[in-house]
Amino acid sequence: MFSRNVFTALLALSAPLSAFADVTPSEPGPGDVFNVGQPCNIVWTGDRPDSGVSWKNMAIELMTGDNFNMVHITTVATGQDGSVDGKFSYTCPEVTPNSAIYFYQFTAPGAINATWTTRFTLASATGATTPPANANQPGAGGAAIPWGVGALVDPSKAVAAPIRGAAPAGSVTPSGSGSANATVAPSTPVAAPTTLIGSSTKLLTTPSSTPKSTAATSSGAATPTSGAGMLSVDARIGLGAVAFLAAVLL
């Protein structure tokens, strides 16, 4: 049986791990449509107040692409406080094509995970849209989540992706515009994707490589980024210490 001192030590080691939490995007949601030139609204539920400052200085990126190869289009907001509930509005940019193939990615230098909204539609100024180019996600038996690759009409207006910092992003990708499912996307196909229910959700995985998110190039070609993530070094050290104490002192 554990002594009181051992139990106290284990609690102290595990406390930092229990403090991790994540921003939860709530808007845009499935089926939402925003016209170019009109306000694009973003709403989120903040990180837990007791989790420190991990989601302060949050950035929001407009993204496109499939669940395994996310493409940064532009950064729409920086310096947001994701530790509390919040909202942000900006003028919807001119994109091509006008389709349900866009989503937002939320990151912060001190956050373990990235989080995503579901896919939504950026329509033309008159509300015109075209169907997504692809009905299913890539690969054999790909999920029935429509997707495509969009871009700014004027690539020179793109704002570079934020620097992630030491804590890499998470691993749950956005769902399709007509579904509230979110699908895990590892950086390499080492395992079959897992489907989670919820319009925006997070999961920790251990990928074979650390993800990157880079800016659109000066020529306008956007750079894809994996949706996979990993436990931070501090988290893995904490878990290892807990396991070591348990093995030695039992």
C-alpha positions as a Markdown table, in Angstrom:
| # | Residue | x | y | z |
|---|---|---|---|---|
| 1 | Met | 0.0 | 0.0 | 0.0 |
| 2 | Phe | 1.2 | 3.5 | -0.7 |
| 3 | Ser | 2.4 | 5.6 | 2.2 |
| 4 | Arg | 1.0 | 9.1 | 2.6 |
| 5 | Asn | 4.3 | 10.6 | 1.4 |
| 6 | Val | 4.3 | 8.4 | -1.8 |
| 7 | Phe | 0.7 | 9.3 | -2.5 |
| 8 | Thr | 1.4 | 13.0 | -2.0 |
| 9 | Ala | 4.4 | 12.8 | -4.4 |
| 10 | Leu | 2.4 | 11.2 | -7.1 |
| 11 | Leu | -0.3 | 13.8 | -6.8 |
| 12 | Ala | 2.3 | 16.5 | -7.1 |
| 13 | Leu | 3.7 | 15.0 | -10.2 |
| 14 | Ser | 0.3 | 14.5 | -11.9 |
| 15 | Ala | -1.1 | 17.9 | -11.0 |
| 16 | Pro | 0.5 | 19.7 | -14.0 |
| 17 | Leu | -0.9 | 17.1 | -16.4 |
| 18 | Ser | -4.5 | 17.6 | -15.1 |
| 19 | Ala | -4.3 | 21.3 | -15.7 |
| 20 | Phe | -4.2 | 21.0 | -19.5 |
| 21 | Ala | -7.4 | 22.1 | -21.3 |
| 22 | Asp | -8.2 | 23.4 | -24.7 |
| 23 | Val | -10.2 | 26.1 | -26.5 |
| 24 | Thr | -13.5 | 24.8 | -28.0 |
| 25 | Pro | -14.6 | 26.6 | -31.2 |
| 26 | Ser | -18.4 | 26.9 | -31.4 |
| 27 | Glu | -18.9 | 29.1 | -34.5 |
| 28 | Pro | -18.8 | 28.7 | -37.4 |
| 29 | Gly | -20.7 | 25.4 | -37.3 |
| 30 | Pro | -21.9 | 22.8 | -39.8 |
| 31 | Gly | -23.8 | 24.4 | -42.7 |
| 32 | Asp | -22.8 | 28.0 | -41.9 |
| 33 | Val | -22.3 | 30.3 | -45.0 |
| 34 | Phe | -20.5 | 33.6 | -45.1 |
| 35 | Asn | -20.5 | 36.0 | -48.1 |
| 36 | Val | -17.2 | 37.6 | -49.2 |
| 37 | Gly | -17.0 | 41.1 | -48.0 |
| 38 | Gln | -19.4 | 40.6 | -45.1 |
| 39 | Pro | -18.5 | 39.9 | -41.5 |
| 40 | Cys | -17.0 | 36.5 | -40.7 |
| 41 | Asn | -17.8 | 35.6 | -37.1 |
| 42 | Ile | -15.8 | 33.3 | -34.9 |
| 43 | Val | -16.8 | 32.2 | -31.4 |
| 44 | Trp | -15.1 | 30.0 | -28.9 |
| 45 | Thr | -15.4 | 28.6 | -25.3 |
| 46 | Gly | -12.3 | 29.4 | -23.4 |
| 47 | Asp | -9.7 | 27.2 | -21.8 |
| 48 | Arg | -10.2 | 26.3 | -18.1 |
| 49 | Pro | -9.3 | 29.2 | -15.8 |
| 50 | Asp | -7.1 | 26.9 | -13.7 |
| 51 | Ser | -4.9 | 25.8 | -16.6 |
| 52 | Gly | -2.5 | 28.7 | -16.5 |
| 53 | Val | -1.8 | 30.8 | -19.5 |
| 54 | Ser | -1.4 | 28.1 | -22.2 |
| 55 | Trp | -4.1 | 29.6 | -24.4 |
| 56 | Lys | -3.3 | 33.2 | -24.1 |
| 57 | Asn | -1.9 | 34.9 | -27.2 |
| 58 | Met | -4.0 | 32.6 | -29.3 |
| 59 | Ala | -3.9 | 32.8 | -33.1 |
| 60 | Ile | -6.7 | 31.9 | -35.6 |
| 61 | Glu | -5.8 | 30.7 | -39.1 |
| 62 | Leu | -8.1 | 30.2 | -42.1 |
| 63 | Met | -7.4 | 26.8 | -43.5 |
| 64 | Thr | -8.4 | 24.5 | -46.3 |
| 65 | Gly | -7.5 | 21.0 | -47.6 |
| 66 | Asp | -8.3 | 17.5 | -46.5 |
| 67 | Asn | -8.1 | 16.0 | -43.0 |
| 68 | Phe | -4.6 | 14.7 | -43.6 |
| 69 | Asn | -3.1 | 17.6 | -45.5 |
| 70 | Met | -4.3 | 20.9 | -44.0 |
| 71 | Val | -3.3 | 24.0 | -46.0 |
| 72 | His | -2.8 | 27.4 | -44.4 |
| 73 | Ile | -4.4 | 30.2 | -46.3 |
| 74 | Thr | -3.9 | 33.2 | -44.0 |
| 75 | Thr | -3.8 | 34.2 | -40.4 |
| 76 | Val | -7.0 | 36.1 | -39.5 |
| 77 | Ala | -6.3 | 36.9 | -35.8 |
| 78 | Thr | -3.4 | 37.0 | -33.3 |
| 79 | Gly | -3.1 | 38.0 | -29.7 |
| 80 | Gln | -6.5 | 36.6 | -28.7 |
| 81 | Asp | -7.1 | 35.4 | -25.2 |
| 82 | Gly | -8.2 | 31.8 | -25.4 |
| 83 | Ser | -8.2 | 31.3 | -21.7 |
| 84 | Val | -11.7 | 32.9 | -21.6 |
| 85 | Asp | -14.9 | 32.7 | -23.8 |
| 86 | Gly | -14.5 | 35.0 | -26.7 |
| 87 | Lys | -15.5 | 36.0 | -30.2 |
| 88 | Phe | -13.8 | 37.7 | -33.2 |
| 89 | Ser | -15.1 | 39.2 | -36.4 |
| 90 | Tyr | -13.3 | 40.2 | -39.5 |
| 91 | Thr | -14.3 | 40.9 | -43.2 |
| 92 | Cys | -14.6 | 37.6 | -45.1 |
| 93 | Pro | -11.7 | 37.5 | -47.7 |
| 94 | Glu | -12.1 | 36.9 | -51.4 |
| 95 | Val | -11.3 | 33.3 | -52.0 |
| 96 | Thr | -11.5 | 30.8 | -54.8 |
| 97 | Pro | -13.5 | 28.6 | -55.1 |
| 98 | Asn | -16.5 | 29.7 | -53.2 |
| 99 | Ser | -17.3 | 26.4 | -51.5 |
| 100 | Ala | -17.7 | 24.6 | -48.2 |
| 101 | Ile | -14.1 | 23.8 | -48.0 |
| 102 | Tyr | -12.8 | 26.2 | -45.4 |
| 103 | Phe | -12.2 | 26.0 | -41.6 |
| 104 | Tyr | -10.3 | 27.7 | -38.8 |
| 105 | Gln | -7.4 | 26.4 | -36.8 |
| 106 | Phe | -6.8 | 27.7 | -33.3 |
| 107 | Thr | -3.2 | 27.6 | -31.8 |
| 108 | Ala | -1.2 | 29.2 | -29.0 |
| 109 | Pro | 2.5 | 29.0 | -28.2 |
| 110 | Gly | 1.9 | 27.4 | -24.8 |
| 111 | Ala | -0.9 | 25.0 | -25.9 |
| 112 | Ile | -0.4 | 21.3 | -26.4 |
| 113 | Asn | -3.2 | 20.9 | -28.9 |
| 114 | Ala | -4.5 | 22.8 | -31.9 |
| 115 | Thr | -8.3 | 22.8 | -32.3 |
| 116 | Trp | -10.5 | 23.2 | -35.4 |
| 117 | Thr | -13.9 | 24.3 | -36.4 |
| 118 | Thr | -16.0 | 22.3 | -38.8 |
| 119 | Arg | -15.9 | 23.2 | -42.5 |
| 120 | Phe | -18.0 | 26.1 | -43.6 |
| 121 | Thr | -18.8 | 27.9 | -46.8 |
| 122 | Leu | -17.3 | 31.1 | -48.1 |
| 123 | Ala | -19.7 | 32.3 | -50.7 |
| 124 | Ser | -19.3 | 35.0 | -53.3 |
| 125 | Ala | -20.6 | 38.5 | -52.6 |
| 126 | Thr | -23.9 | 37.5 | -54.2 |
| 127 | Gly | -24.1 | 34.2 | -52.3 |
| 128 | Ala | -23.1 | 31.9 | -55.2 |
| 129 | Thr | -21.3 | 28.7 | -54.3 |
| 130 | Thr | -19.9 | 25.6 | -56.0 |
| 131 | Pro | -19.9 | 22.0 | -54.5 |
| 132 | Pro | -16.6 | 20.8 | -52.9 |
| 133 | Ala | -14.3 | 19.1 | -55.5 |
| 134 | Asn | -14.1 | 15.9 | -53.4 |
| 135 | Ala | -16.9 | 14.0 | -51.8 |
| 136 | Asn | -14.7 | 11.8 | -49.6 |
| 137 | Gln | -11.5 | 12.1 | -47.6 |
| 138 | Pro | -8.4 | 10.7 | -49.3 |
| 139 | Gly | -7.6 | 7.0 | -49.2 |
| 140 | Ala | -9.5 | 3.8 | -49.5 |
| 141 | Gly | -12.7 | 4.0 | -47.6 |
| 142 | Gly | -12.2 | 7.7 | -46.9 |
| 143 | Ala | -14.9 | 9.3 | -44.7 |
| 144 | Ala | -17.8 | 10.9 | -46.5 |
| 145 | Ile | -16.6 | 14.4 | -45.6 |
| 146 | Pro | -16.5 | 16.8 | -48.6 |
| 147 | Trp | -13.3 | 18.9 | -49.1 |
| 148 | Gly | -11.3 | 20.8 | -51.5 |
| 149 | Val | -8.4 | 23.2 | -51.7 |
| 150 | Gly | -9.1 | 27.0 | -51.7 |
| 151 | Ala | -6.9 | 30.1 | -51.9 |
| 152 | Leu | -7.1 | 33.8 | -51.6 |
| 153 | Val | -7.9 | 35.6 | -54.9 |
| 154 | Asp | -5.1 | 37.9 | -54.1 |
| 155 | Pro | -2.3 | 35.8 | -52.5 |
| 156 | Ser | -0.3 | 39.0 | -51.7 |
| 157 | Lys | -2.8 | 39.6 | -48.9 |
| 158 | Ala | -1.9 | 36.4 | -47.1 |
| 159 | Val | -0.6 | 36.7 | -43.5 |
| 160 | Ala | 2.0 | 34.1 | -42.5 |
| 161 | Ala | 1.2 | 31.3 | -40.1 |
| 162 | Pro | 2.1 | 31.9 | -36.5 |
| 163 | Ile | 5.1 | 30.3 | -34.9 |
| 164 | Arg | 3.9 | 27.5 | -32.8 |
| 165 | Gly | 6.6 | 27.6 | -30.1 |
| 166 | Ala | 7.8 | 24.6 | -28.0 |
| 167 | Ala | 4.3 | 23.0 | -27.5 |
| 168 | Pro | 3.2 | 21.4 | -30.8 |
| 169 | Ala | -0.4 | 21.2 | -32.1 |
| 170 | Gly | -3.0 | 18.6 | -31.4 |
| 171 | Ser | -4.4 | 15.9 | -33.6 |
| 172 | Val | -8.1 | 16.2 | -34.4 |
| 173 | Thr | -9.1 | 17.5 | -37.8 |
| 174 | Pro | -12.2 | 19.5 | -38.8 |
| 175 | Ser | -15.4 | 17.7 | -39.9 |
| 176 | Gly | -17.3 | 18.4 | -43.1 |
| 177 | Ser | -19.8 | 21.3 | -43.4 |
| 178 | Gly | -22.8 | 19.0 | -43.1 |
| 179 | Ser | -21.5 | 16.8 | -40.2 |
| 180 | Ala | -20.4 | 17.4 | -36.7 |
| 181 | Asn | -17.8 | 14.6 | -36.7 |
| 182 | Ala | -14.1 | 15.2 | -36.3 |
| 183 | Thr | -11.5 | 12.7 | -37.5 |
| 184 | Val | -8.1 | 12.0 | -36.1 |
| 185 | Ala | -5.4 | 12.6 | -38.7 |
| 186 | Pro | -1.9 | 11.1 | -38.0 |
| 187 | Ser | 1.1 | 12.6 | -39.7 |
| 188 | Thr | 1.7 | 9.3 | -41.4 |
| 189 | Pro | -0.9 | 6.5 | -42.0 |
| 190 | Val | 0.4 | 4.3 | -39.1 |
| 191 | Ala | -3.1 | 3.5 | -37.9 |
| 192 | Ala | -6.7 | 3.8 | -39.1 |
| 193 | Pro | -8.3 | 7.1 | -38.3 |
| 194 | Thr | -10.6 | 7.3 | -35.3 |
| 195 | Thr | -13.9 | 9.2 | -35.5 |
| 196 | Leu | -15.0 | 11.3 | -32.6 |
| 197 | Ile | -18.5 | 12.9 | -32.2 |
| 198 | Gly | -18.6 | 16.7 | -31.7 |
| 199 | Ser | -18.5 | 19.8 | -33.8 |
| 200 | Ser | -15.0 | 20.5 | -32.5 |
| 201 | Thr | -13.0 | 18.2 | -30.3 |
| 202 | Lys | -9.4 | 17.5 | -29.3 |
| 203 | Leu | -7.3 | 14.4 | -28.8 |
| 204 | Leu | -3.6 | 13.7 | -27.9 |
| 205 | Thr | -1.7 | 11.3 | -30.1 |
| 206 | Thr | 2.0 | 10.4 | -30.5 |
| 207 | Pro | 2.9 | 10.8 | -34.2 |
| 208 | Ser | 6.1 | 9.9 | -36.0 |
| 209 | Ser | 7.0 | 13.6 | -36.5 |
| 210 | Thr | 6.3 | 17.0 | -35.1 |
| 211 | Pro | 3.8 | 19.0 | -37.2 |
| 212 | Lys | 4.7 | 22.3 | -38.8 |
| 213 | Ser | 2.5 | 25.1 | -40.1 |
| 214 | Thr | 4.1 | 27.4 | -42.6 |
| 215 | Ala | 2.9 | 30.5 | -44.4 |
| 216 | Ala | 1.7 | 30.8 | -48.0 |
| 217 | Thr | 4.7 | 31.5 | -50.3 |
| 218 | Ser | 5.1 | 34.8 | -52.1 |
| 219 | Ser | 3.9 | 33.1 | -55.3 |
| 220 | Gly | 0.6 | 32.3 | -53.6 |
| 221 | Ala | 1.1 | 28.6 | -53.2 |
| 222 | Ala | 0.0 | 27.6 | -49.7 |
| 223 | Thr | 1.9 | 25.0 | -47.7 |
| 224 | Pro | 0.0 | 22.0 | -46.3 |
| 225 | Thr | 0.5 | 21.0 | -42.7 |
| 226 | Ser | -0.3 | 17.7 | -40.9 |
| 227 | Gly | -3.1 | 17.7 | -38.2 |
| 228 | Ala | -1.1 | 15.4 | -36.0 |
| 229 | Gly | 0.3 | 16.3 | -32.6 |
| 230 | Met | 2.2 | 14.9 | -29.6 |
| 231 | Leu | 2.5 | 15.1 | -25.8 |
| 232 | Ser | 4.8 | 17.9 | -24.7 |
| 233 | Val | 8.2 | 17.1 | -23.2 |
| 234 | Asp | 7.0 | 18.3 | -19.8 |
| 235 | Ala | 3.9 | 16.0 | -20.0 |
| 236 | Arg | 6.0 | 13.0 | -21.0 |
| 237 | Ile | 8.5 | 13.6 | -18.2 |
| 238 | Gly | 5.7 | 13.9 | -15.7 |
| 239 | Leu | 4.1 | 10.7 | -16.9 |
| 240 | Gly | 7.5 | 8.9 | -16.8 |
| 241 | Ala | 8.1 | 10.1 | -13.2 |
| 242 | Val | 4.7 | 8.9 | -12.0 |
| 243 | Ala | 5.4 | 5.5 | -13.6 |
| 244 | Phe | 8.9 | 5.3 | -12.1 |
| 245 | Leu | 7.7 | 6.1 | -8.5 |
| 246 | Ala | 4.9 | 3.6 | -8.8 |
| 247 | Ala | 7.3 | 0.9 | -9.9 |
| 248 | Val | 9.9 | 1.6 | -7.3 |
| 249 | Leu | 7.8 | 2.3 | -4.2 |
| 250 | Leu | 5.0 | -0.3 | -4.6 |
